[in-house]
Amino acid sequence: MGFYTSADLMPVAFHFKVSIGKTNANLDTSFKEVAGLDVKMDLLPMKEGGENRFQHQLPTGVKQQPVSLKRGLAGKVSPLMQWCKGVLEGGLAEEIEPKDVWISLCDKNRDPMRMWVVHGAFPIRWNIDAFNSTKNEVAVETIELACQYVERVL
């Protein structure tokens, strides 16, 4: 029987991978940061006649925040950038093709320990961090994705 440390059992936030679309072989998925795995229940406060101590909180639905992907500025041949360009610069002339995004926190062998699927995602925003001549930093782009829902699968 082996001895396990907490580092062996708990995923670390810096060791993750992202896959976009149906294939896991997409090499265009290295990111500096992933944010927005945030699901929130919307509530409607309801007062009850004669009751002044509290309000009832009635659930009205689940709200999904946009998922944000940050990385070094990619070249124009990037499949992810081509998808973003088509959606954001296409003037809605083409049908938007939603894709599933797989986000995994990995162990030291790059095997998933926790995994989320962002269903029906499509780009809604793309921006580049400010350029600054006094800093020696990589140009970073941020891609925001709207989605139908997020599901934790592992």
The 8 nearest C-alpha neighbors of each residue, nearest first, counted from 0:
[[1, 2, 3, 4, 7, 8, 5, 6],
 [2, 0, 3, 4, 7, 8, 5, 6],
 [1, 3, 4, 0, 7, 5, 8, 6],
 [4, 2, 7, 1, 5, 8, 6, 0],
 [3, 5, 6, 7, 2, 8, 9, 1],
 [4, 6, 8, 7, 9, 3, 10, 2],
 [7, 5, 4, 9, 8, 10, 11, 3],
 [8, 6, 4, 5, 9, 3, 106, 10],
 [9, 7, 5, 6, 10, 4, 3, 106],
 [8, 10, 6, 5, 7, 11, 112, 106],
 [11, 9, 104, 106, 105, 112, 12, 8],
 [10, 12, 13, 14, 9, 104, 105, 106],
 [11, 13, 14, 10, 104, 15, 105, 32],
 [12, 14, 11, 15, 104, 32, 31, 10],
 [15, 13, 105, 12, 11, 104, 16, 106],
 [16, 14, 104, 105, 103, 13, 12, 17],
 [15, 17, 103, 102, 104, 18, 29, 14],
 [16, 18, 102, 101, 28, 103, 19, 15],
 [19, 17, 101, 23, 100, 28, 102, 20],
 [20, 18, 100, 99, 101, 17, 98, 21],
 [19, 21, 98, 99, 22, 100, 18, 23],
 [20, 22, 19, 23, 99, 98, 18, 100],
 [23, 21, 24, 20, 25, 19, 18, 26],
 [22, 24, 25, 18, 21, 19, 20, 26],
 [23, 25, 22, 26, 18, 27, 21, 28],
 [24, 26, 27, 23, 22, 28, 18, 19],
 [25, 27, 28, 24, 29, 23, 18, 77],
 [28, 26, 25, 29, 77, 79, 78, 18],
 [27, 29, 26, 17, 18, 30, 25, 19],
 [30, 28, 27, 70, 31, 17, 16, 26],
 [29, 31, 70, 32, 69, 28, 68, 33],
 [30, 32, 70, 69, 29, 33, 71, 68],
 [33, 31, 69, 30, 68, 34, 70, 67],
 [32, 34, 68, 67, 69, 35, 31, 30],
 [35, 33, 67, 66, 36, 32, 68, 37],
 [34, 36, 66, 37, 65, 64, 67, 33],
 [37, 35, 34, 66, 38, 149, 64, 65],
 [36, 38, 35, 64, 63, 39, 34, 66],
 [39, 37, 63, 62, 64, 36, 61, 40],
 [40, 38, 62, 61, 41, 63, 37, 64],
 [39, 41, 61, 60, 62, 42, 58, 38],
 [42, 40, 60, 59, 61, 58, 39, 62],
 [43, 41, 58, 57, 59, 56, 40, 44],
 [42, 44, 57, 56, 45, 58, 59, 41],
 [45, 43, 56, 55, 54, 57, 42, 46],
 [44, 46, 55, 54, 56, 43, 47, 57],
 [47, 45, 54, 55, 48, 44, 50, 53],
 [46, 48, 50, 49, 45, 54, 55, 51],
 [47, 49, 50, 46, 51, 45, 54, 53],
 [48, 50, 47, 51, 46, 52, 53, 54],
 [51, 49, 47, 48, 52, 53, 46, 54],
 [52, 50, 53, 49, 54, 47, 48, 46],
 [53, 51, 50, 54, 49, 47, 46, 55],
 [54, 52, 51, 55, 50, 46, 47, 45],
 [55, 53, 46, 45, 44, 56, 47, 52],
 [54, 56, 45, 44, 57, 46, 53, 47],
 [57, 55, 44, 43, 42, 45, 54, 58],
 [56, 58, 43, 42, 55, 44, 59, 45],
 [59, 57, 42, 60, 41, 43, 56, 40],
 [58, 60, 41, 42, 57, 43, 61, 40],
 [61, 59, 41, 40, 58, 62, 42, 39],
 [60, 62, 40, 39, 41, 63, 38, 59],
 [63, 61, 39, 38, 40, 64, 60, 41],
 [62, 64, 38, 148, 37, 39, 65, 61],
 [63, 65, 37, 35, 66, 38, 62, 36],
 [66, 64, 145, 144, 35, 143, 67, 63],
 [67, 65, 35, 144, 143, 34, 36, 64],
 [66, 68, 143, 34, 33, 142, 35, 65],
 [67, 69, 33, 142, 141, 32, 143, 30],
 [70, 68, 141, 32, 31, 30, 140, 33],
 [71, 69, 30, 31, 139, 140, 72, 141],
 [70, 72, 139, 138, 140, 73, 137, 69],
 [71, 73, 139, 140, 138, 70, 74, 127],
 [74, 72, 71, 77, 75, 80, 70, 140],
 [73, 75, 76, 77, 72, 80, 78, 71],
 [74, 76, 77, 80, 73, 81, 78, 79],
 [77, 75, 74, 78, 81, 80, 73, 79],
 [76, 78, 80, 79, 75, 74, 81, 73],
 [79, 77, 81, 80, 82, 76, 27, 75],
 [80, 78, 82, 77, 81, 83, 27, 28],
 [79, 81, 83, 77, 82, 78, 84, 75],
 [82, 80, 78, 84, 79, 83, 85, 77],
 [81, 83, 79, 85, 80, 84, 78, 86],
 [84, 82, 80, 86, 85, 81, 122, 87],
 [83, 85, 81, 88, 87, 86, 82, 80],
 [86, 84, 89, 82, 83, 88, 87, 81],
 [87, 85, 83, 84, 89, 88, 95, 82],
 [88, 86, 84, 89, 83, 85, 123, 90],
 [87, 89, 84, 90, 85, 86, 83, 91],
 [90, 88, 85, 91, 86, 87, 92, 93],
 [89, 91, 92, 88, 87, 86, 93, 85],
 [90, 92, 89, 93, 94, 86, 95, 87],
 [93, 91, 90, 89, 94, 86, 95, 85],
 [94, 92, 91, 95, 89, 86, 85, 90],
 [93, 95, 96, 91, 92, 86, 97, 85],
 [96, 94, 86, 97, 93, 121, 91, 85],
 [95, 97, 94, 98, 121, 86, 82, 119],
 [98, 96, 119, 121, 120, 95, 99, 146],
 [99, 97, 20, 120, 119, 100, 96, 121],
 [98, 100, 118, 20, 119, 117, 120, 19],
 [99, 101, 19, 117, 116, 18, 20, 98],
 [100, 102, 116, 18, 17, 115, 19, 117],
 [103, 101, 17, 115, 114, 16, 116, 100],
 [104, 102, 114, 16, 15, 111, 113, 105],
 [105, 103, 15, 113, 111, 112, 14, 10],
 [106, 104, 111, 109, 110, 112, 15, 14],
 [105, 107, 109, 108, 110, 112, 10, 111],
 [106, 108, 109, 105, 110, 7, 14, 10],
 [107, 109, 106, 110, 105, 111, 14, 112],
 [110, 108, 105, 106, 107, 111, 14, 15],
 [109, 111, 105, 108, 106, 112, 107, 104],
 [110, 112, 105, 103, 113, 104, 109, 106],
 [113, 111, 105, 104, 106, 110, 10, 114],
 [114, 112, 153, 104, 111, 103, 105, 115],
 [113, 115, 103, 153, 152, 102, 151, 104],
 [116, 114, 151, 102, 150, 152, 101, 117],
 [115, 117, 101, 150, 100, 149, 118, 151],
 [116, 118, 149, 100, 99, 148, 120, 101],
 [119, 117, 99, 148, 120, 147, 116, 146],
 [118, 120, 97, 146, 98, 147, 99, 117],
 [121, 119, 146, 97, 98, 145, 118, 144],
 [120, 122, 97, 144, 145, 98, 123, 146],
 [123, 121, 144, 143, 83, 124, 145, 142],
 [122, 124, 144, 143, 145, 121, 87, 125],
 [125, 123, 143, 142, 122, 126, 144, 87],
 [124, 126, 142, 141, 143, 140, 123, 127],
 [127, 125, 141, 140, 128, 124, 142, 139],
 [126, 128, 140, 139, 141, 129, 138, 125],
 [129, 127, 139, 140, 130, 138, 126, 141],
 [130, 128, 131, 127, 138, 139, 126, 140],
 [129, 131, 128, 132, 138, 127, 134, 136],
 [132, 130, 133, 134, 129, 135, 136, 128],
 [131, 133, 134, 130, 135, 136, 129, 138],
 [134, 132, 131, 135, 130, 136, 129, 137],
 [135, 133, 132, 131, 136, 130, 137, 138],
 [134, 136, 133, 137, 132, 131, 138, 130],
 [137, 135, 134, 138, 139, 131, 130, 133],
 [136, 138, 139, 71, 135, 72, 70, 134],
 [137, 139, 72, 71, 136, 128, 140, 127],
 [140, 138, 71, 72, 70, 128, 127, 137],
 [139, 141, 127, 72, 126, 70, 69, 71],
 [142, 140, 69, 126, 68, 125, 127, 143],
 [141, 143, 125, 68, 67, 124, 69, 144],
 [144, 142, 67, 124, 66, 122, 123, 65],
 [143, 145, 122, 66, 121, 65, 123, 120],
 [146, 144, 65, 120, 121, 123, 122, 66],
 [145, 147, 120, 119, 148, 118, 144, 117],
 [146, 148, 119, 118, 120, 145, 149, 63],
 [147, 149, 118, 146, 117, 63, 150, 119],
 [150, 148, 117, 116, 118, 115, 151, 36],
 [151, 149, 116, 115, 152, 117, 148, 118],
 [150, 152, 115, 153, 114, 116, 149, 113],
 [151, 153, 114, 115, 150, 116, 113, 149],
 [152, 113, 114, 151, 112, 115, 111, 103]]
